[in-house]
Every structure is written in C-alpha cells, then in structure tokens.
C-alpha cells in the first residue's frame, strides 16, 4: 500500500537528487534535500485539508489530481510562479524574467522579495477565508469546544467571514502605510498593492470556493442521475455516461484543490529563498516536497485516516488560520520559516493525539456497555 501510493514520490526523489548532483555537485544535493523537507513540513496541513476534499472525488479524478495536478503544482507553482511574479512586479517580459532567474539570481531574489507583500496579501486572504468558513460552521464533532461552540453561533450571521477577513486586510494595509509614514514617507502604492492583492485573494476564494461548494452540494443529485443514466444506457445498448455526469462536481473540486495548493505553496516558495536563490535547485527541492504532499493526501484518503482521527481536519484548519495570520504579518514584519513550519506541525500533532485520546475513551465506553470482562480488558490496555 505504501509503495503503491508513494512509489512516484520515491522515484521523483531519486531523480531529483541525482539531477542536483549533476547540476552542481554534492552541495546542490544537500540544498535540494533541505528544500524538500521544508516543503513537506510547511505543507502537511495542506495534505490533511486536501484529503478531506479528495475523498469526495471518484478514482478517475483522484488520478487526475496525481497526474495533471502534480504538473500544475510542481512546474506551475514551484518553477513558473516565481518567474511570473518577477515579470509582473519588475514589468519585464517572460524571457527577460527567465534570463534574470538563471543569470542574475541575486537581482531575481530581490525582485521576488519586493513582490512579497502582494503575494502574502493574496495567499493570506485566501487561506484566512478557508479557516473562517470552517470555524463559523456548525459541526457535530467539535475539538476545542470553548472556541468552536461560540464561533459556530456567531457564524449564523450572514457574510461574517468576509467581514472579518476584510477587517484583517484593512489592518494589514493601514499598518503598512503607518510604518512607511513613520520611516520617512507614506508608501501609498505599497498599501494600495496590499489592499488590491488581498481583495483579489478574497474574490478568488469566493468564486472558486463558491463554485466548488455549489457542485459539492449537488454531488448526491449527480450520483443519482449518473446511476439512472447508466441503467438507461445499458437498456439501450449504449455507452454509460458516468464520467460526464460526475464531471462538473469533480472538475470544480479539482480546481478548488489547485488554488488551495497554490495558496499553501506561497510560504514554501518565499521561504526557499532563505536557503538558495537558484531557480533550478528551488524547483527540484520544492517539486520533490510537493510530490510527497500529493501522495500523503491520497494515502490519508485510502486509509480512511480522517474518519479514524476526527480532529485531524480541525487541527489542519487551525494550522491554515495560523499560516494566514503569519502571511499577513509578514507583509510588514519578518517571521522565521522555522516558526511557520512548527506552528502547523504542533497543531496537527495536538489534534492527532486528541483524536487518539477520544478513540480510547469511546473504546472504554463501549467496553463498559458490553460486559464486565471487556471493561477490565479495555481498562488494563489504557
């Protein structure tokens, strides 16, 4: 099972590390390995959230996620995205931006750093909306009840998550303007860029998330129609049309996953510059990490881990909320990538152990309800 799910990741790791050695020796090998670990640690929460969405998709779309989705994630976000950002921010042509990335890495790094406020505002708003919509929703299973119960009640207010997100964006942009004013001049352009990018992130979430939610709600209807269409096709001697009928729902969920992955990858791409400014090594290291995140997502779905450890999804969303806040804070202040990675790991580990403790309590309660012998057995196991 592990080899089947992670086989491609192992193969890409081997190829990537060998390519690094041929490209720039054993130093490059070490840099790529570190970048891969960085990407995995920063994106573990991504895998948990992705798994919650991917489990609703059929095997066909899961394969699309692992093939076309990987191409988008590895080449699009880890290689093309940094170049596009430089091209837009420096007002360069795509060929000039590529030339800069390969031949003037220091200048290239500076341009990406200059573009960080707009990247952080866009990604921060997108991720913040995911977190807010999660905590403002009424749920049967609650992890941190003292937080989740009152927030779920507040969530009955229409558009509350949008209002909270916009307030956070206004605070971030005002902080930028105030800080610039205190240090010798009002950088209206920077504050306006933060506002514009943040609103773009919010709009992207509302469009893609809205379409995804709409089709997700119709998924049961689609499945019923699919079944009826298959039966009719069999009776008429025609080909079944299952993929067509499942296509809309699965496609928009796939699109949502890709935008989600893009937002998660912002911190990895920016953090990678703390280790190297070589675009080739960045693409290799972050690409390897992205493959493992993809494989881990599928593994969580196939093993039913989210069903067994019910608080994992909560922990992942809290990690998303923390990452969103960190991205918005980094518009003006520097935060070490180690802190960013550790926050997510700690929250997910905490939710995992909370799930284990819950499962033990449920097992003990079941033992108590069945027989005295089983009760003794469960108690001794705890």
Number of C-alpha atoms within 10 A of each C-alpha: 9 9 9 9 17 19 14 15 21 15 11 18 22 13 13 21 22 15 18 23 15 12 14 11 12 14 11 23 21 15 19 30 20 16 27 25 16 22 27 22 20 27 27 24 28 26 24 26 23 26 25 17 17 23 17 16 22 12 11 10 20 19 13 13 22 17 13 10 21 20 15 17 26 22 16 17 25 26 21 17 18 25 24 19 20 27 21 14 14 15 11 15 13 15 11 13 22 20 14 20 21 14 12 14 16 14 14 25 22 14 20 23 14 16 20 22 26 25 25 27 29 29 28 34 31 28 26 29 23 20 22 21 16 21 24 20 15 17 12 4 11 15 19 13 11 9 11 20 18 13 17 18 13 16 19 12 10 9 10 15 21 17 11 14 21 18 12 18 24 16 14 24 26 17 16 23 20 16 15 17 13 9 9 8 11 15 15 16 10 19 23 16 17 27 23 17 22 30 19 18 24 24 15 17 24 16 12 18 22 14 18 23 17 14 21 20 12 13 19 13 12 19 14 12 15 19 15 14 17 17 14 14 14 12 9 9 9 11 11 17 13 16 13 9 18 21 15 18 22 24 16 20 25 22 17 23 23 19 19 21 23 18 23 24 24 22 25 26 22 18 20 25 17 11 15 18 20 19 21 18 26 24 25 29 29 29 28 28 29 26 25 26 27 26 21 23 26 24 19 19 22 14 11 13 14 20 13 13 18 20 23 27 23 24 26 26 26 24 28 28 23 19 25 27 18 21 28 27 19 18 24 17 10 10 14 10 17 12 12 20 22 14 17 26 20 13 20 24 14 15 23 21 14 19 19 16 14 16 15 16 14 12 16 19 13 14 18 16 11 10 10 11 10 15 18 13 12 18 13 8 9 10
